[in-house]
Amino acid sequence: MVDAYLQGLDLPESALRLSSQVLYQVGNLSSVTILLVLEQWLAQEQSARSGKGLLSAFGPGFSAELLLMEGDG
């Protein structure tokens, strides 16, 4: 799924580095995985910067959760 986002949105691999790291370290925990990625992202200094971000999680069967976040620094 990470590769599909990279290709579909024409993103550099660094844009989804945390997602890839969490999936490698703990595996796919379904929708819960996004909380682990968010925890890692919030722990970084750069999380305070302004801009937009998209959180997406896919569960079993076809369930999807999407959250658009915007920060002002």
CHARMM-style PDB file with segment names, atoms N, HN, CA, C and O in Angstrom:
ATOM      1  N   MET     1       0.821  -1.194   0.000  1.00  0.00      PROA
ATOM      2  CA  MET     1       0.000   0.000   0.000  1.00  0.00      PROA
ATOM      3  C   MET     1       0.863   1.255   0.000  1.00  0.00      PROA
ATOM      4  O   MET     1       0.528   2.239  -0.659  1.00  0.00      PROA
ATOM      5  N   VAL     2       1.963   1.226   0.729  1.00  0.00      PROA
ATOM      6  HN  VAL     2       2.236   0.427   1.265  1.00  0.00      PROA
ATOM      7  CA  VAL     2       2.849   2.385   0.778  1.00  0.00      PROA
ATOM      8  C   VAL     2       3.368   2.704  -0.625  1.00  0.00      PROA
ATOM      9  O   VAL     2       3.415   3.866  -1.027  1.00  0.00      PROA
ATOM     10  N   ASP     3       3.752   1.672  -1.359  1.00  0.00      PROA
ATOM     11  HN  ASP     3       3.713   0.727  -1.032  1.00  0.00      PROA
ATOM     12  CA  ASP     3       4.244   1.883  -2.723  1.00  0.00      PROA
ATOM     13  C   ASP     3       3.189   2.514  -3.618  1.00  0.00      PROA
ATOM     14  O   ASP     3       3.510   3.350  -4.462  1.00  0.00      PROA
ATOM     15  N   ALA     4       1.937   2.124  -3.440  1.00  0.00      PROA
ATOM     16  HN  ALA     4       1.675   1.445  -2.754  1.00  0.00      PROA
ATOM     17  CA  ALA     4       0.851   2.698  -4.246  1.00  0.00      PROA
ATOM     18  C   ALA     4       0.703   4.197  -3.973  1.00  0.00      PROA
ATOM     19  O   ALA     4       0.474   4.977  -4.897  1.00  0.00      PROA
ATOM     20  N   TYR     5       0.831   4.596  -2.713  1.00  0.00      PROA
ATOM     21  HN  TYR     5       1.017   3.962  -1.962  1.00  0.00      PROA
ATOM     22  CA  TYR     5       0.782   6.027  -2.374  1.00  0.00      PROA
ATOM     23  C   TYR     5       1.957   6.778  -2.996  1.00  0.00      PROA
ATOM     24  O   TYR     5       1.783   7.858  -3.559  1.00  0.00      PROA
ATOM     25  N   LEU     6       3.148   6.202  -2.893  1.00  0.00      PROA
ATOM     26  HN  LEU     6       3.290   5.324  -2.436  1.00  0.00      PROA
ATOM     27  CA  LEU     6       4.329   6.847  -3.455  1.00  0.00      PROA
ATOM     28  C   LEU     6       4.173   7.076  -4.952  1.00  0.00      PROA
ATOM     29  O   LEU     6       4.467   8.161  -5.455  1.00  0.00      PROA
ATOM     30  N   GLN     7       3.714   6.064  -5.654  1.00  0.00      PROA
ATOM     31  HN  GLN     7       3.475   5.183  -5.246  1.00  0.00      PROA
ATOM     32  CA  GLN     7       3.552   6.169  -7.101  1.00  0.00      PROA
ATOM     33  C   GLN     7       2.364   7.045  -7.474  1.00  0.00      PROA
ATOM     34  O   GLN     7       2.482   7.926  -8.326  1.00  0.00      PROA
ATOM     35  N   GLY     8       1.228   6.808  -6.843  1.00  0.00      PROA
ATOM     36  HN  GLY     8       1.132   6.092  -6.151  1.00  0.00      PROA
ATOM     37  CA  GLY     8       0.008   7.530  -7.196  1.00  0.00      PROA
ATOM     38  C   GLY     8       0.071   9.020  -6.912  1.00  0.00      PROA
ATOM     39  O   GLY     8      -0.505   9.821  -7.648  1.00  0.00      PROA
ATOM     40  N   LEU     9       0.772   9.395  -5.843  1.00  0.00      PROA
ATOM     41  HN  LEU     9       1.240   8.744  -5.245  1.00  0.00      PROA
ATOM     42  CA  LEU     9       0.877  10.810  -5.469  1.00  0.00      PROA
ATOM     43  C   LEU     9       2.217  11.422  -5.856  1.00  0.00      PROA
ATOM     44  O   LEU     9       2.491  12.582  -5.551  1.00  0.00      PROA
ATOM     45  N   ASP    10       3.052  10.629  -6.535  1.00  0.00      PROA
ATOM     46  HN  ASP    10       2.829   9.686  -6.783  1.00  0.00      PROA
ATOM     47  CA  ASP    10       4.369  11.080  -6.991  1.00  0.00      PROA
ATOM     48  C   ASP    10       5.177  11.681  -5.839  1.00  0.00      PROA
ATOM     49  O   ASP    10       5.680  12.801  -5.925  1.00  0.00      PROA
ATOM     50  N   LEU    11       5.287  10.900  -4.758  1.00  0.00      PROA
ATOM     51  HN  LEU    11       4.878   9.990  -4.688  1.00  0.00      PROA
ATOM     52  CA  LEU    11       5.984  11.349  -3.558  1.00  0.00      PROA
ATOM     53  C   LEU    11       7.377  10.743  -3.493  1.00  0.00      PROA
ATOM     54  O   LEU    11       7.604   9.648  -4.008  1.00  0.00      PROA
ATOM     55  N   PRO    12       8.313  11.448  -2.863  1.00  0.00      PROA
ATOM     56  CA  PRO    12       9.617  10.833  -2.609  1.00  0.00      PROA
ATOM     57  C   PRO    12       9.473   9.800  -1.491  1.00  0.00      PROA
ATOM     58  O   PRO    12       8.562   9.899  -0.668  1.00  0.00      PROA
ATOM     59  N   GLU    13      10.356   8.823  -1.459  1.00  0.00      PROA
ATOM     60  HN  GLU    13      11.096   8.743  -2.127  1.00  0.00      PROA
ATOM     61  CA  GLU    13      10.282   7.784  -0.426  1.00  0.00      PROA
ATOM     62  C   GLU    13      10.348   8.361   0.978  1.00  0.00      PROA
ATOM     63  O   GLU    13       9.783   7.791   1.911  1.00  0.00      PROA
ATOM     64  N   SER    14      11.028   9.478   1.134  1.00  0.00      PROA
ATOM     65  HN  SER    14      11.487   9.941   0.376  1.00  0.00      PROA
ATOM     66  CA  SER    14      11.159  10.096   2.463  1.00  0.00      PROA
ATOM     67  C   SER    14       9.813  10.559   3.018  1.00  0.00      PROA
ATOM     68  O   SER    14       9.659  10.681   4.234  1.00  0.00      PROA
ATOM     69  N   ALA    15       8.842  10.818   2.152  1.00  0.00      PROA
ATOM     70  HN  ALA    15       8.967  10.720   1.165  1.00  0.00      PROA
ATOM     71  CA  ALA    15       7.530  11.303   2.595  1.00  0.00      PROA
ATOM     72  C   ALA    15       6.789  10.257   3.424  1.00  0.00      PROA
ATOM     73  O   ALA    15       5.976  10.605   4.280  1.00  0.00      PROA
ATOM     74  N   LEU    16       7.063   8.994   3.176  1.00  0.00      PROA
ATOM     75  HN  LEU    16       7.724   8.712   2.481  1.00  0.00      PROA
ATOM     76  CA  LEU    16       6.368   7.917   3.890  1.00  0.00      PROA
ATOM     77  C   LEU    16       7.350   7.040   4.661  1.00  0.00      PROA
ATOM     78  O   LEU    16       7.076   5.871   4.931  1.00  0.00      PROA
ATOM     79  N   ARG    17       8.493   7.618   5.011  1.00  0.00      PROA
ATOM     80  HN  ARG    17       8.716   8.568   4.791  1.00  0.00      PROA
ATOM     81  CA  ARG    17       9.536   6.881   5.713  1.00  0.00      PROA
ATOM     82  C   ARG    17       9.032   6.291   7.023  1.00  0.00      PROA
ATOM     83  O   ARG    17       9.302   5.127   7.319  1.00  0.00      PROA
ATOM     84  N   LEU    18       8.304   7.080   7.814  1.00  0.00      PROA
ATOM     85  HN  LEU    18       8.085   8.025   7.574  1.00  0.00      PROA
ATOM     86  CA  LEU    18       7.820   6.582   9.098  1.00  0.00      PROA
ATOM     87  C   LEU    18       6.830   5.434   8.914  1.00  0.00      PROA
ATOM     88  O   LEU    18       6.854   4.464   9.671  1.00  0.00      PROA
ATOM     89  N   SER    19       5.978   5.541   7.928  1.00  0.00      PROA
ATOM     90  HN  SER    19       5.959   6.329   7.313  1.00  0.00      PROA
ATOM     91  CA  SER    19       5.027   4.451   7.657  1.00  0.00      PROA
ATOM     92  C   SER    19       5.771   3.161   7.338  1.00  0.00      PROA
ATOM     93  O   SER    19       5.438   2.094   7.853  1.00  0.00      PROA
ATOM     94  N   SER    20       6.774   3.273   6.487  1.00  0.00      PROA
ATOM     95  HN  SER    20       7.044   4.140   6.069  1.00  0.00      PROA
ATOM     96  CA  SER    20       7.556   2.097   6.115  1.00  0.00      PROA
ATOM     97  C   SER    20       8.286   1.518   7.322  1.00  0.00      PROA
ATOM     98  O   SER    20       8.342   0.300   7.494  1.00  0.00      PROA
ATOM     99  N   GLN    21       8.842   2.389   8.154  1.00  0.00      PROA
ATOM    100  HN  GLN    21       8.796   3.378   8.014  1.00  0.00      PROA
ATOM    101  CA  GLN    21       9.560   1.924   9.347  1.00  0.00      PROA
ATOM    102  C   GLN    21       8.643   1.172  10.301  1.00  0.00      PROA
ATOM    103  O   GLN    21       8.994   0.094  10.780  1.00  0.00      PROA
ATOM    104  N   VAL    22       7.481   1.731  10.578  1.00  0.00      PROA
ATOM    105  HN  VAL    22       7.196   2.607  10.189  1.00  0.00      PROA
ATOM    106  CA  VAL    22       6.545   1.093  11.504  1.00  0.00      PROA
ATOM    107  C   VAL    22       6.077  -0.249  10.939  1.00  0.00      PROA
ATOM    108  O   VAL    22       6.006  -1.236  11.671  1.00  0.00      PROA
ATOM    109  N   LEU    23       5.764  -0.292   9.667  1.00  0.00      PROA
ATOM    110  HN  LEU    23       5.821   0.510   9.072  1.00  0.00      PROA
ATOM    111  CA  LEU    23       5.326  -1.559   9.071  1.00  0.00      PROA
ATOM    112  C   LEU    23       6.431  -2.604   9.139  1.00  0.00      PROA
ATOM    113  O   LEU    23       6.155  -3.783   9.359  1.00  0.00      PROA
ATOM    114  N   TYR    24       7.666  -2.190   8.954  1.00  0.00      PROA
ATOM    115  HN  TYR    24       7.891  -1.232   8.775  1.00  0.00      PROA
ATOM    116  CA  TYR    24       8.790  -3.124   9.032  1.00  0.00      PROA
ATOM    117  C   TYR    24       8.996  -3.623  10.463  1.00  0.00      PROA
ATOM    118  O   TYR    24       9.256  -4.806  10.683  1.00  0.00      PROA
ATOM    119  N   GLN    25       8.879  -2.710  11.433  1.00  0.00      PROA
ATOM    120  HN  GLN    25       8.667  -1.749  11.254  1.00  0.00      PROA
ATOM    121  CA  GLN    25       9.165  -3.056  12.825  1.00  0.00      PROA
ATOM    122  C   GLN    25       8.075  -3.897  13.476  1.00  0.00      PROA
ATOM    123  O   GLN    25       8.383  -4.862  14.176  1.00  0.00      PROA
ATOM    124  N   VAL    26       6.806  -3.553  13.261  1.00  0.00      PROA
ATOM    125  HN  VAL    26       6.555  -2.769  12.693  1.00  0.00      PROA
ATOM    126  CA  VAL    26       5.727  -4.246  13.975  1.00  0.00      PROA
ATOM    127  C   VAL    26       4.763  -4.982  13.059  1.00  0.00      PROA
ATOM    128  O   VAL    26       3.906  -5.725  13.538  1.00  0.00      PROA
ATOM    129  N   GLY    27       4.884  -4.792  11.771  1.00  0.00      PROA
ATOM    130  HN  GLY    27       5.580  -4.188  11.382  1.00  0.00      PROA
ATOM    131  CA  GLY    27       3.969  -5.428  10.837  1.00  0.00      PROA
ATOM    132  C   GLY    27       2.686  -4.630  10.685  1.00  0.00      PROA
ATOM    133  O   GLY    27       2.539  -3.545  11.248  1.00  0.00      PROA
ATOM    134  N   ASN    28       1.775  -5.177   9.927  1.00  0.00      PROA
ATOM    135  HN  ASN    28       1.894  -6.058   9.470  1.00  0.00      PROA
ATOM    136  CA  ASN    28       0.506  -4.509   9.664  1.00  0.00      PROA
ATOM    137  C   ASN    28      -0.490  -4.859  10.772  1.00  0.00      PROA
ATOM    138  O   ASN    28      -0.942  -5.998  10.880  1.00  0.00      PROA
ATOM    139  N   LEU    29      -0.816  -3.872  11.579  1.00  0.00      PROA
ATOM    140  HN  LEU    29      -0.449  -2.946  11.491  1.00  0.00      PROA
ATOM    141  CA  LEU    29      -1.784  -4.064  12.659  1.00  0.00      PROA
ATOM    142  C   LEU    29      -3.144  -3.494  12.283  1.00  0.00      PROA
ATOM    143  O   LEU    29      -3.921  -3.086  13.147  1.00  0.00      PROA
ATOM    144  N   SER    30      -3.418  -3.472  10.996  1.00  0.00      PROA
ATOM    145  HN  SER    30      -2.787  -3.803  10.295  1.00  0.00      PROA
ATOM    146  CA  SER    30      -4.669  -2.936  10.467  1.00  0.00      PROA
ATOM    147  C   SER    30      -4.749  -1.440  10.793  1.00  0.00      PROA
ATOM    148  O   SER    30      -3.735  -0.745  10.734  1.00  0.00      PROA
ATOM    149  N   SER    31      -5.900  -0.954  11.124  1.00  0.00      PROA
ATOM    150  HN  SER    31      -6.724  -1.519  11.172  1.00  0.00      PROA
ATOM    151  CA  SER    31      -6.098   0.484  11.336  1.00  0.00      PROA
ATOM    152  C   SER    31      -5.278   1.051  12.492  1.00  0.00      PROA
ATOM    153  O   SER    31      -5.003   2.251  12.520  1.00  0.00      PROA
ATOM    154  N   VAL    32      -4.889   0.217  13.434  1.00  0.00      PROA
ATOM    155  HN  VAL    32      -5.112  -0.758  13.412  1.00  0.00      PROA
ATOM    156  CA  VAL    32      -4.115   0.675  14.591  1.00  0.00      PROA
ATOM    157  C   VAL    32      -2.731   1.179  14.166  1.00  0.00      PROA
ATOM    158  O   VAL    32      -2.140   2.011  14.855  1.00  0.00      PROA
ATOM    159  N   THR    33      -2.224   0.695  13.068  1.00  0.00      PROA
ATOM    160  HN  THR    33      -2.704   0.020  12.509  1.00  0.00      PROA
ATOM    161  CA  THR    33      -0.891   1.070  12.614  1.00  0.00      PROA
ATOM    162  C   THR    33      -0.738   2.580  12.496  1.00  0.00      PROA
ATOM    163  O   THR    33       0.329   3.117  12.795  1.00  0.00      PROA
ATOM    164  N   ILE    34      -1.788   3.270  12.063  1.00  0.00      PROA
ATOM    165  HN  ILE    34      -2.654   2.834  11.820  1.00  0.00      PROA
ATOM    166  CA  ILE    34      -1.693   4.718  11.881  1.00  0.00      PROA
ATOM    167  C   ILE    34      -1.390   5.427  13.197  1.00  0.00      PROA
ATOM    168  O   ILE    34      -0.720   6.460  13.203  1.00  0.00      PROA
ATOM    169  N   LEU    35      -1.875   4.886  14.303  1.00  0.00      PROA
ATOM    170  HN  LEU    35      -2.419   4.047  14.298  1.00  0.00      PROA
ATOM    171  CA  LEU    35      -1.593   5.506  15.596  1.00  0.00      PROA
ATOM    172  C   LEU    35      -0.109   5.390  15.953  1.00  0.00      PROA
ATOM    173  O   LEU    35       0.455   6.297  16.566  1.00  0.00      PROA
ATOM    174  N   LEU    36       0.516   4.290  15.575  1.00  0.00      PROA
ATOM    175  HN  LEU    36       0.058   3.554  15.077  1.00  0.00      PROA
ATOM    176  CA  LEU    36       1.944   4.128  15.811  1.00  0.00      PROA
ATOM    177  C   LEU    36       2.755   5.089  14.938  1.00  0.00      PROA
ATOM    178  O   LEU    36       3.747   5.659  15.391  1.00  0.00      PROA
ATOM    179  N   VAL    37       2.333   5.262  13.696  1.00  0.00      PROA
ATOM    180  HN  VAL    37       1.527   4.799  13.327  1.00  0.00      PROA
ATOM    181  CA  VAL    37       3.001   6.211  12.803  1.00  0.00      PROA
ATOM    182  C   VAL    37       2.826   7.635  13.335  1.00  0.00      PROA
ATOM    183  O   VAL    37       3.779   8.414  13.347  1.00  0.00      PROA
ATOM    184  N   LEU    38       1.633   7.969  13.767  1.00  0.00      PROA
ATOM    185  HN  LEU    38       0.859   7.335  13.758  1.00  0.00      PROA
ATOM    186  CA  LEU    38       1.367   9.305  14.314  1.00  0.00      PROA
ATOM    187  C   LEU    38       2.212   9.552  15.558  1.00  0.00      PROA
ATOM    188  O   LEU    38       2.742  10.649  15.735  1.00  0.00      PROA
ATOM    189  N   GLU    39       2.344   8.550  16.421  1.00  0.00      PROA
ATOM    190  HN  GLU    39       1.913   7.659  16.277  1.00  0.00      PROA
ATOM    191  CA  GLU    39       3.170   8.680  17.626  1.00  0.00      PROA
ATOM    192  C   GLU    39       4.621   9.000  17.256  1.00  0.00      PROA
ATOM    193  O   GLU    39       5.244   9.872  17.861  1.00  0.00      PROA
ATOM    194  N   GLN    40       5.149   8.295  16.268  1.00  0.00      PROA
ATOM    195  HN  GLN    40       4.643   7.586  15.776  1.00  0.00      PROA
ATOM    196  CA  GLN    40       6.518   8.540  15.814  1.00  0.00      PROA
ATOM    197  C   GLN    40       6.661   9.946  15.221  1.00  0.00      PROA
ATOM    198  O   GLN    40       7.647  10.638  15.476  1.00  0.00      PROA
ATOM    199  N   TRP    41       5.692  10.350  14.447  1.00  0.00      PROA
ATOM    200  HN  TRP    41       4.891   9.788  14.240  1.00  0.00      PROA
ATOM    201  CA  TRP    41       5.735  11.665  13.803  1.00  0.00      PROA
ATOM    202  C   TRP    41       5.677  12.789  14.840  1.00  0.00      PROA
ATOM    203  O   TRP    41       6.417  13.768  14.740  1.00  0.00      PROA
ATOM    204  N   LEU    42       4.809  12.649  15.820  1.00  0.00      PROA
ATOM    205  HN  LEU    42       4.208  11.854  15.901  1.00  0.00      PROA
ATOM    206  CA  LEU    42       4.685  13.674  16.857  1.00  0.00      PROA
ATOM    207  C   LEU    42       5.948  13.791  17.700  1.00  0.00      PROA
ATOM    208  O   LEU    42       6.221  14.853  18.260  1.00  0.00      PROA
ATOM    209  N   ALA    43       6.717  12.717  17.797  1.00  0.00      PROA
ATOM    210  HN  ALA    43       6.495  11.854  17.342  1.00  0.00      PROA
ATOM    211  CA  ALA    43       7.944  12.726  18.583  1.00  0.00      PROA
ATOM    212  C   ALA    43       9.079  13.479  17.883  1.00  0.00      PROA
ATOM    213  O   ALA    43      10.102  13.774  18.501  1.00  0.00      PROA
ATOM    214  N   GLN    44       8.903  13.782  16.619  1.00  0.00      PROA
ATOM    215  HN  GLN    44       8.072  13.542  16.117  1.00  0.00      PROA
ATOM    216  CA  GLN    44       9.933  14.494  15.872  1.00  0.00      PROA
ATOM    217  C   GLN    44       9.756  16.003  16.001  1.00  0.00      PROA
ATOM    218  O   GLN    44       8.635  16.492  16.141  1.00  0.00      PROA
ATOM    219  N   GLU    45      10.854  16.728  15.954  1.00  0.00      PROA
ATOM    220  HN  GLU    45      11.764  16.330  15.840  1.00  0.00      PROA
ATOM    221  CA  GLU    45      10.786  18.185  16.003  1.00  0.00      PROA
ATOM    222  C   GLU    45      10.037  18.754  14.811  1.00  0.00      PROA
ATOM    223  O   GLU    45       9.313  19.739  14.954  1.00  0.00      PROA
ATOM    224  N   GLN    46      10.193  18.164  13.653  1.00  0.00      PROA
ATOM    225  HN  GLN    46      10.781  17.363  13.536  1.00  0.00      PROA
ATOM    226  CA  GLN    46       9.576  18.712  12.458  1.00  0.00      PROA
ATOM    227  C   GLN    46       8.045  18.628  12.475  1.00  0.00      PROA
ATOM    228  O   GLN    46       7.390  19.235  11.628  1.00  0.00      PROA
ATOM    229  N   SER    47       7.472  17.893  13.418  1.00  0.00      PROA
ATOM    230  HN  SER    47       8.005  17.400  14.106  1.00  0.00      PROA
ATOM    231  CA  SER    47       6.020  17.787  13.473  1.00  0.00      PROA
ATOM    232  C   SER    47       5.372  19.120  13.807  1.00  0.00      PROA
ATOM    233  O   SER    47       4.173  19.289  13.587  1.00  0.00      PROA
ATOM    234  N   ALA    48       6.137  20.074  14.334  1.00  0.00      PROA
ATOM    235  HN  ALA    48       7.111  19.937  14.513  1.00  0.00      PROA
ATOM    236  CA  ALA    48       5.583  21.383  14.691  1.00  0.00      PROA
ATOM    237  C   ALA    48       5.498  22.320  13.498  1.00  0.00      PROA
ATOM    238  O   ALA    48       4.939  23.411  13.614  1.00  0.00      PROA
ATOM    239  N   ARG    49       6.032  21.925  12.370  1.00  0.00      PROA
ATOM    240  HN  ARG    49       6.486  21.039  12.276  1.00  0.00      PROA
ATOM    241  CA  ARG    49       6.025  22.825  11.220  1.00  0.00      PROA
ATOM    242  C   ARG    49       4.619  22.952  10.632  1.00  0.00      PROA
ATOM    243  O   ARG    49       3.751  22.111  10.863  1.00  0.00      PROA
ATOM    244  N   SER    50       4.425  24.000   9.885  1.00  0.00      PROA
ATOM    245  HN  SER    50       5.131  24.684   9.698  1.00  0.00      PROA
ATOM    246  CA  SER    50       3.115  24.226   9.289  1.00  0.00      PROA
ATOM    247  C   SER    50       2.969  23.410   8.004  1.00  0.00      PROA
ATOM    248  O   SER    50       3.956  22.962   7.421  1.00  0.00      PROA
ATOM    249  N   GLY    51       1.752  23.232   7.588  1.00  0.00      PROA
ATOM    250  HN  GLY    51       0.950  23.596   8.061  1.00  0.00      PROA
ATOM    251  CA  GLY    51       1.480  22.508   6.355  1.00  0.00      PROA
ATOM    252  C   GLY    51       0.306  21.561   6.535  1.00  0.00      PROA
ATOM    253  O   GLY    51      -0.371  21.556   7.563  1.00  0.00      PROA
ATOM    254  N   LYS    52       0.094  20.770   5.512  1.00  0.00      PROA
ATOM    255  HN  LYS    52       0.644  20.774   4.678  1.00  0.00      PROA
ATOM    256  CA  LYS    52      -1.003  19.804   5.525  1.00  0.00      PROA
ATOM    257  C   LYS    52      -0.448  18.392   5.514  1.00  0.00      PROA
ATOM    258  O   LYS    52       0.633  18.135   4.984  1.00  0.00      PROA
ATOM    259  N   GLY    53      -1.196  17.493   6.102  1.00  0.00      PROA
ATOM    260  HN  GLY    53      -2.074  17.702   6.533  1.00  0.00      PROA
ATOM    261  CA  GLY    53      -0.833  16.088   6.098  1.00  0.00      PROA
ATOM    262  C   GLY    53      -2.087  15.242   6.004  1.00  0.00      PROA
ATOM    263  O   GLY    53      -3.161  15.654   6.442  1.00  0.00      PROA
ATOM    264  N   LEU    54      -1.947  14.074   5.438  1.00  0.00      PROA
ATOM    265  HN  LEU    54      -1.075  13.739   5.082  1.00  0.00      PROA
ATOM    266  CA  LEU    54      -3.065  13.155   5.292  1.00  0.00      PROA
ATOM    267  C   LEU    54      -2.749  11.871   6.036  1.00  0.00      PROA
ATOM    268  O   LEU    54      -1.738  11.221   5.769  1.00  0.00      PROA
ATOM    269  N   LEU    55      -3.616  11.509   6.970  1.00  0.00      PROA
ATOM    270  HN  LEU    55      -4.437  12.036   7.187  1.00  0.00      PROA
ATOM    271  CA  LEU    55      -3.515  10.222   7.651  1.00  0.00      PROA
ATOM    272  C   LEU    55      -4.521   9.288   6.990  1.00  0.00      PROA
ATOM    273  O   LEU    55      -5.680   9.655   6.794  1.00  0.00      PROA
ATOM    274  N   SER    56      -4.087   8.104   6.653  1.00  0.00      PROA
ATOM    275  HN  SER    56      -3.146   7.806   6.812  1.00  0.00      PROA
ATOM    276  CA  SER    56      -5.023   7.136   6.086  1.00  0.00      PROA
ATOM    277  C   SER    56      -4.730   5.764   6.669  1.00  0.00      PROA
ATOM    278  O   SER    56      -3.573   5.390   6.864  1.00  0.00      PROA
ATOM    279  N   ALA    57      -5.781   5.031   6.940  1.00  0.00      PROA
ATOM    280  HN  ALA    57      -6.721   5.336   6.782  1.00  0.00      PROA
ATOM    281  CA  ALA    57      -5.655   3.689   7.494  1.00  0.00      PROA
ATOM    282  C   ALA    57      -6.696   2.802   6.820  1.00  0.00      PROA
ATOM    283  O   ALA    57      -7.823   3.219   6.554  1.00  0.00      PROA
ATOM    284  N   PHE    58      -6.288   1.583   6.556  1.00  0.00      PROA
ATOM    285  HN  PHE    58      -5.372   1.244   6.771  1.00  0.00      PROA
ATOM    286  CA  PHE    58      -7.188   0.636   5.912  1.00  0.00      PROA
ATOM    287  C   PHE    58      -7.329  -0.585   6.800  1.00  0.00      PROA
ATOM    288  O   PHE    58      -6.336  -1.167   7.235  1.00  0.00      PROA
ATOM    289  N   GLY    59      -8.557  -0.966   7.064  1.00  0.00      PROA
ATOM    290  HN  GLY    59      -9.364  -0.493   6.710  1.00  0.00      PROA
ATOM    291  CA  GLY    59      -8.827  -2.091   7.932  1.00  0.00      PROA
ATOM    292  C   GLY    59      -9.205  -3.323   7.132  1.00  0.00      PROA
ATOM    293  O   GLY    59      -9.123  -3.326   5.903  1.00  0.00      PROA
ATOM    294  N   PRO    60      -9.619  -4.370   7.833  1.00  0.00      PROA
ATOM    295  CA  PRO    60      -9.995  -5.616   7.160  1.00  0.00      PROA
ATOM    296  C   PRO    60     -11.247  -5.423   6.301  1.00  0.00      PROA
ATOM    297  O   PRO    60     -12.066  -4.538   6.545  1.00  0.00      PROA
ATOM    298  N   GLY    61     -11.363  -6.278   5.294  1.00  0.00      PROA
ATOM    299  HN  GLY    61     -10.698  -6.997   5.096  1.00  0.00      PROA
ATOM    300  CA  GLY    61     -12.469  -6.107   4.359  1.00  0.00      PROA
ATOM    301  C   GLY    61     -12.217  -4.821   3.604  1.00  0.00      PROA
ATOM    302  O   GLY    61     -11.122  -4.609   3.085  1.00  0.00      PROA
ATOM    303  N   PHE    62     -13.209  -3.967   3.538  1.00  0.00      PROA
ATOM    304  HN  PHE    62     -14.099  -4.139   3.961  1.00  0.00      PROA
ATOM    305  CA  PHE    62     -12.958  -2.639   2.979  1.00  0.00      PROA
ATOM    306  C   PHE    62     -13.437  -1.614   3.980  1.00  0.00      PROA
ATOM    307  O   PHE    62     -14.608  -1.235   4.004  1.00  0.00      PROA
ATOM    308  N   SER    63     -12.516  -1.179   4.797  1.00  0.00      PROA
ATOM    309  HN  SER    63     -11.565  -1.488   4.778  1.00  0.00      PROA
ATOM    310  CA  SER    63     -12.793  -0.048   5.670  1.00  0.00      PROA
ATOM    311  C   SER    63     -11.605   0.891   5.533  1.00  0.00      PROA
ATOM    312  O   SER    63     -10.454   0.458   5.487  1.00  0.00      PROA
ATOM    313  N   ALA    64     -11.899   2.167   5.470  1.00  0.00      PROA
ATOM    314  HN  ALA    64     -12.835   2.519   5.508  1.00  0.00      PROA
ATOM    315  CA  ALA    64     -10.841   3.160   5.311  1.00  0.00      PROA
ATOM    316  C   ALA    64     -11.167   4.358   6.180  1.00  0.00      PROA
ATOM    317  O   ALA    64     -12.309   4.809   6.262  1.00  0.00      PROA
ATOM    318  N   GLU    65     -10.127   4.855   6.823  1.00  0.00      PROA
ATOM    319  HN  GLU    65      -9.199   4.488   6.757  1.00  0.00      PROA
ATOM    320  CA  GLU    65     -10.260   6.064   7.612  1.00  0.00      PROA
ATOM    321  C   GLU    65      -9.282   7.081   7.048  1.00  0.00      PROA
ATOM    322  O   GLU    65      -8.119   6.761   6.804  1.00  0.00      PROA
ATOM    323  N   LEU    66      -9.746   8.296   6.841  1.00  0.00      PROA
ATOM    324  HN  LEU    66     -10.691   8.557   7.039  1.00  0.00      PROA
ATOM    325  CA  LEU    66      -8.898   9.359   6.313  1.00  0.00      PROA
ATOM    326  C   LEU    66      -9.053  10.593   7.177  1.00  0.00      PROA
ATOM    327  O   LEU    66     -10.158  10.923   7.607  1.00  0.00      PROA
ATOM    328  N   LEU    67      -7.945  11.274   7.431  1.00  0.00      PROA
ATOM    329  HN  LEU    67      -7.047  11.006   7.082  1.00  0.00      PROA
ATOM    330  CA  LEU    67      -7.965  12.491   8.230  1.00  0.00      PROA
ATOM    331  C   LEU    67      -6.997  13.484   7.607  1.00  0.00      PROA
ATOM    332  O   LEU    67      -5.804  13.200   7.492  1.00  0.00      PROA
ATOM    333  N   LEU    68      -7.500  14.650   7.203  1.00  0.00      PROA
ATOM    334  HN  LEU    68      -8.469  14.881   7.297  1.00  0.00      PROA
ATOM    335  CA  LEU    68      -6.662  15.713   6.688  1.00  0.00      PROA
ATOM    336  C   LEU    68      -6.313  16.625   7.853  1.00  0.00      PROA
ATOM    337  O   LEU    68      -7.200  17.138   8.536  1.00  0.00      PROA
ATOM    338  N   MET    69      -5.004  16.828   8.081  1.00  0.00      PROA
ATOM    339  HN  MET    69      -4.284  16.412   7.526  1.00  0.00      PROA
ATOM    340  CA  MET    69      -4.548  17.656   9.174  1.00  0.00      PROA
ATOM    341  C   MET    69      -3.860  18.888   8.595  1.00  0.00      PROA
ATOM    342  O   MET    69      -3.214  18.823   7.549  1.00  0.00      PROA
ATOM    343  N   GLU    70      -4.011  20.009   9.296  1.00  0.00      PROA
ATOM    344  HN  GLU    70      -4.535  20.061  10.146  1.00  0.00      PROA
ATOM    345  CA  GLU    70      -3.336  21.223   8.878  1.00  0.00      PROA
ATOM    346  C   GLU    70      -2.774  21.910  10.116  1.00  0.00      PROA
ATOM    347  O   GLU    70      -3.490  22.142  11.090  1.00  0.00      PROA
ATOM    348  N   GLY    71      -1.495  22.229  10.068  1.00  0.00      PROA
ATOM    349  HN  GLY    71      -0.913  22.040   9.277  1.00  0.00      PROA
ATOM    350  CA  GLY    71      -0.845  22.902  11.172  1.00  0.00      PROA
ATOM    351  C   GLY    71      -0.358  24.278  10.754  1.00  0.00      PROA
ATOM    352  O   GLY    71      -0.026  24.508   9.591  1.00  0.00      PROA
ATOM    353  N   ASP    72      -0.319  25.183  11.710  1.00  0.00      PROA
ATOM    354  HN  ASP    72      -0.589  24.996  12.655  1.00  0.00      PROA
ATOM    355  CA  ASP    72       0.133  26.533  11.401  1.00  0.00      PROA
ATOM    356  C   ASP    72       1.468  26.843  12.061  1.00  0.00      PROA
ATOM    357  O   ASP    72       1.848  28.006  12.201  1.00  0.00      PROA
ATOM    358  N   GLY    73       2.180  25.786  12.467  1.00  0.00      PROA
ATOM    359  HN  GLY    73       1.871  24.842  12.353  1.00  0.00      PROA
ATOM    360  CA  GLY    73       3.510  25.960  13.033  1.00  0.00      PROA
ATOM    361  C   GLY    73       3.431  26.297  14.454  1.00  0.00      PROA
ATOM    362  OT1 GLY    73       4.461  26.482  15.103  1.00  0.00      PROA
TER     363      GLY     73
END
